[in-house]
Amino acid sequence: MKSFFSGAIIAAILFFFAESAFAQLTVYSGRSKALVEPLIEKFEAETGIRVRVRYGGTTQLAVALMEEGRRTPADLFWAQDAGALGAVHQSRLLASLPDDIMDSLPEIFRNSDGTWVATSGRARVLAYNTKSEHLPTSLFDLAKPEFRGRTGWAPANASFQSFVTAMRTIEGEERTRQWLTDMRRNGAVAYNNNSSIIQALEAEEIEFGLTNHYYLERVRNIRPNTPVQQKFFESGNPGNLVNVAGLGVLNTSSNKSAALQFVKFMLTEDSQRYFLNQVFEYPVITGLGEQDEKLNEILEVSPDIDLDLLRDLEETLKLLRETGLL
């Protein structure tokens, strides 16, 4: 009897390792290869699970998933923003995640229906040249005459469009339309992307810029003495939107156990430190020492919004066209 149980245990162990060795995941990743490939390779090395990645634009991959439906080969969707995750969730393509994953994160970093979790956070901020003496406390201040021609933004950029979608949800359609119109009339300078805004601030072409926080962090890593700083607006202001990159498991996945291992791996302390120190995004877990203070700060200043609602991009694009910004 003893030898029988010993043999059964050995067989079970061999089966486990064999299962891991031959397991394979397919990830649709809106996160760029340069940013996440090191983590994916580390996951493969530590688990023995092979990962096949289809890289692309987050929106395009979300559309592909919705078109493929139950035929999709994807096990996981790794999105660059919550709006795409919300769209795939609304199409009922994401599986419910277990409580031990969901309950480990603050509410802002998971959706209320329990089908996706954030892997890192990205905050909207006001970047400014350090020569500026009077800093606005509200997003709406930037449309006032005293700030005419002094602010840069990037209306064609996806992160700006997610922010406008959030603003429509928080402030309403008409107030958002009025702000966009007022900003345009007030001479807001359009740039192609967030990096161009930071460069314009360094060159003193503008004094203020609406951007994501990590663009300046990346510049500081190269040029510590850059004459640019950044700040949040008053607490709850829509200009402080905290968007996320996040993961969802497809409900059609035949490798859910391995897929959940992948999700949990991205929430480990080592992975979160990678997002913090290499990608310059916010971690979504506590326990990282001095970074807990920064995490608590964004939780305090961010507006209260269900990030799934950022999926309503079409109405935002329509509004930007109607206000002459696209």
N, C-alpha and C positions, 0 to 999 in steps of 0.2 A: 504493500500500500504506500509506503514511504517513497519508494522509487517511482511509483506512478505519479504522485504529487510533484516530486522533483522534476520528473520529465515534463509534466504539464506546465510547471512554472517556467522551465527553460524554453519550452515551445512558445509560451505566451510572450516571453521577452524577445525571442527571435522574431516572432510575428510583428511585435511592435516596431523593432528596428527595421525590419524588412518593409513594413508599411510606410515608415518615414522615408526610407531610402528611395522608394518608388513613387511616393506622393508627388504630385505636381500641381501647382496653382497657376491660374491665368489671372493677371491683374491688368485692368484697364486703368492707366495712370495719367491723369491730367497734371500731375507733378512732373517736372522735367527730369530727364535721365541724369543730368549733372547733379541735381539736388538729392535724389533718392537712391540712385544705384548703389552707393557704398553701404547703405543700410540693408538693401535687399540682398546684396552679396553676403553680408554678415549674417542675416537670417538664414540663408541657404547653408552657410558653413556650420552654424550652430545647431540646425535642426535636421539637416539632410533632405529637406524639402526643396525641390526644384521650383523655380518661379519663372514663368514666361510673362514678359511685360509687353503690353501694347501701349506705347506712348502716343500722346496726342493732346489737342486742346481739350480742356475740361468740358466745354459745351458740346463740342463735336462728339466726344465719347459718350456723353449723356444721351445725345440724340441717337447714337449707334445702339446703345443699350435698349432704348425704347423701341427702336425699329426691329431689333433682333428678338426682343421679348424672351420667351422660354427657349429659344434656339441659341441664345448667346453662349459662347464658350467661357465667358468671364466668371470667375469665382468671387472677385472683389472689384469694387470701384473706388479708386483713390482720387478724390476730386480736389481741385485747387481752391474751390469756394463752396460755401454751404448752399448756394442757390441751385447748383447742379445736383447736389445730393438731395435737395428738396424735390426737384423735378423727378428724379428717379424713384424716390420714395413715394411720391404722389401716384406714380404709375404702378405702384404695388409690386416693385421688382426686388425690394430689399427684405431680407429676413430679419426677424427680431433677434437682438443680441442678448446674451445672458446677463443677469443682474450683476454678476461679479465684475463685468466690464463697465456696464452703465453706471453703477453706483460709485465707482471709483473716481468719477469726474464731476466737477461743478456743472450745474444745469446748463450754463451757457455753452458748454463744450459737448453737448449731446442733444439729440432731438427728443421731443416729448413722447414720441411713439416708440422710441427705443430701437431704431433701425440703423442709426449711424452715430459715430463718435468722432470728435476732433482728434487729430494727431499733432496739431500745432495751431497757434493763434496769430492773427495778423491784425494789428490795430491801425485805424485811421488816426492821423495826427495833423497838427498844424506845424509844419517846418518853417523856420524863419532865419533870416540873416541876423547875426548877433548885433549889427549896428541898429536894428530896429528898436525904438524906444517905447513905443506904445503897442502892446500886444492885445489883440481882441480876445474876449472871454467867451464869445459865442460865434458859431458859424455864421449867424445872420449879421454880425457886425461887419463882415467883409463886404457886404453889399452897400455899406454906408459911404457917403461922398469922401470922407477922409481916407478911405482905402482905395480910391480910384486908381486903376492901372497898376496896383502894387501886388496883386495876387496871381499865382499860376495854378492851373488845374489841367487835367487831361481827360476831357469828355469822352474820347474814343477808347479809353482804357477800361478793361474789364473790372478792375477794382473800383474805379470811380462809378461805373454803372451799377455795381452791387451796392455801393454807398447810396446812390440816388434811389434805388429800389427800397432800401431800408428807410430812407427819408420819407418816401411816399407813404410807407406803412406807419411811421411814427407821427409825422406832421400832417399827413393828408395830401391829396393830389394837388389841390389849388395852392396851398402854401409852398409846396415844393416847386411848382411851376413858376410862382411869383419870384421865389429866390433865384432860380436859374435865369429868369429874364432879367432880374435886377443885377445879378452878377455880370451878365453879358453886357448890359448897358453901362456897368461900372468899369468896364475895360479889363475884365479878367483875361489873362493871357493864356491861350491854349497851347499845350505841349503834347507831343506824341505819347509820352510815357512818364512814369514817376522818376526815372533816372535823370531825364532831361530837366525836370523841375529842380532836383537837387543841384545839378550843374548850373542852372540859371540863378539859383540862390547864391552859390559860391561866386558867380561872376557879377553879382549885384544887379542883374537884369530885373529882378523882382525882389520883394522883401518877404513875401509869404507864399507858402505852397501847400496845397491839399494833397497828401500822399499817404502811403503806408509806412509804418515806422521803420521797417527793416532796411529800406533803401539808404537812409542816412547811416544806420548802423554798419552797413557794408562799406560805405565811404569812410567812416571813421576808422574802420579796421585798416584801411590803406593810408588815409590822411588824417591822423588823430587831431590835427590842428585846424581842420576845416572850420570856417567861420559860420557854421550853420548849427542850430540847435532845434529841438522840437518839443512840443508840449501838447497836452490835452486841453480841450475846451472845458467849460464847466460841466460838472457831473450830469450824466444823462443826455447831453447834447448829441444830436445825430451825427455830428462830426467826429465823435469818438467811437464809431461803429467798430466792434471787434468781430471780424470775419474769421473763418477757420478753413484749414485744409483738413479733410477727414476721410474716413473709411466706412464703407458699407459692404456687407456680404450679400451676394445675390441669392435669392431664395431658390434658384435653380441649381446652385452649386452642388456638385456631387462630392466635394471635398470640404464640407463645412468645418470639420474638426481642424484640418490644416489651416483653413481660412481664419478661424478664430485664433489659432496660434500666431498667425501673421499680425492680426489686430493687436493682440496682447503684447507682442514683441515691440510694436511701435509705441507702446505706452510704458515701456520699461524705463528706468532711470537713465540707462546708457543711451537709449534712442532719443529720449527727451533732451539730454545734454547735447546730442548731435544737432538737433533742430535749433537749440539755443546758441551753440557756439560756432556752428558751421553755416547754418542757414539764416541765423539771426532772427528767428521767429520766437514767439512766446511758447514756453512749455505749457502743457495742459494738466500737469500733475504737480502736487506739492512735494516737499522733501528735497528740494534742490538748493537748500541753503539760502543765500542772499537773494536768489531769484524769486523766492516766495513773496517777497515784498512787492516786486514788480507785478507778479501775477495778481496779487490782491488789489493792486492799484487799478489794473484794467477791469477787474470785476466790479470795482466801486464806481468807475467813471463811465462805463459802457451803457448805452441806452438799453432799455428793456424791450427786446424783440425776439420773436420766434424766428430763428435763422432759416427755417424751412420756407418762410415767406419770401426769401430772396430769390426764389425760383421765378417770380413774376417779371422776367426780364423784358418780354416783348412790349409791355406797356411802358417800361422805362425807355426803351429805344424809341418808341413812338413819341414820348414826351420830349426826348432830346432832339428829335428831328423837328418837332413842332416849334421848339424854342430856338431853332437855328444853330444848335450846337453839334449836329452831325450832318 
